[in-house]
């Protein structure tokens, strides 16, 4: 059996062509992660202003969006660091 015929899971390493594909996904997720970081800044400011003018009560929609964004960021970090091969949204459902 040659190296190209060997399944990726047999020795624990991805095939070389799969690594190039992973590099493309990693570059895409780096850009999306940067956009998400900007979104975190924006929702932080908006949520603070909301609470400032509403007796300290947070906006539930903003809070839920922030929590979901945090889960997505966690999954991107796991994929980027090769802790998992499972790509985050949109390839997988956001819980």
C-alpha positions in Angstrom: 0.0 0.0 0.0 1.5 3.4 -1.0 1.2 6.6 1.0 -1.5 7.9 -1.4 -3.6 4.8 -0.9 -3.4 4.8 2.9 -6.5 6.2 4.6 -5.9 9.6 6.5 -6.9 8.1 9.8 -4.4 5.2 9.6 -1.4 7.1 10.8 -3.2 10.1 12.3 -2.1 12.5 9.6 -4.0 14.1 6.8 -3.0 13.4 3.2 -0.8 16.1 1.7 -3.6 17.3 -0.7 -6.1 17.5 2.1 -3.6 19.8 4.0 -3.6 22.3 1.1 -7.4 22.3 1.3 -7.2 22.8 5.0 -4.9 25.8 4.5 -7.5 27.4 2.3 -10.2 26.9 5.0 -7.8 28.2 7.7 -7.2 31.4 5.7 -10.9 31.8 5.2 -11.6 31.3 8.9 -8.8 33.8 9.8 -10.7 36.5 7.8 -14.0 35.5 9.3 -12.5 35.5 12.8 -11.3 39.1 12.4 -14.8 40.1 11.2 -16.3 38.4 14.3 -13.9 40.2 16.5 -15.2 43.5 15.1 -18.7 42.3 15.8 -17.9 41.5 19.4 -16.6 45.1 19.8 -19.8 46.5 18.2 -22.2 44.4 20.3 -20.3 45.2 23.5 -20.7 48.9 22.8 -24.4 48.6 21.8 -25.2 46.4 24.7 -23.6 48.8 27.2 -25.5 51.7 25.7 -28.7 49.7 25.9 -28.1 48.9 29.5 -27.2 52.5 30.3 -30.5 53.8 29.0 -32.7 50.8 30.2 -32.0 50.7 34.0 -29.2 48.1 33.6 -31.3 45.5 31.8 -29.5 43.8 28.9 -31.1 43.3 25.5 -31.8 39.6 25.3 -31.3 39.4 21.5 -27.9 41.0 21.7 -26.9 38.7 24.6 -28.0 35.6 22.7 -26.2 36.7 19.5 -23.1 37.3 21.6 -23.3 33.9 23.2 -23.7 32.2 19.8 -20.9 34.2 18.3 -18.7 33.1 21.2 -19.5 29.4 20.5 -18.6 29.9 16.8 -15.3 31.6 17.8 -14.5 28.7 20.1 -15.1 26.2 17.2 -13.0 28.3 14.8 -10.1 28.3 17.3 -10.4 24.6 17.7 -10.3 24.1 14.0 -7.4 26.5 13.5 -5.3 24.9 16.2 -6.1 21.4 14.7 -7.8 20.3 17.9 -10.6 19.1 15.6 -11.1 18.5 11.9 -14.7 19.6 12.1 -15.3 22.9 10.3 -17.6 25.4 12.1 -20.6 27.1 10.6 -21.7 27.1 7.8 -20.4 23.5 7.5 -21.9 22.7 10.8 -25.0 23.8 12.8 -24.6 26.5 15.4 -25.9 25.2 18.7 
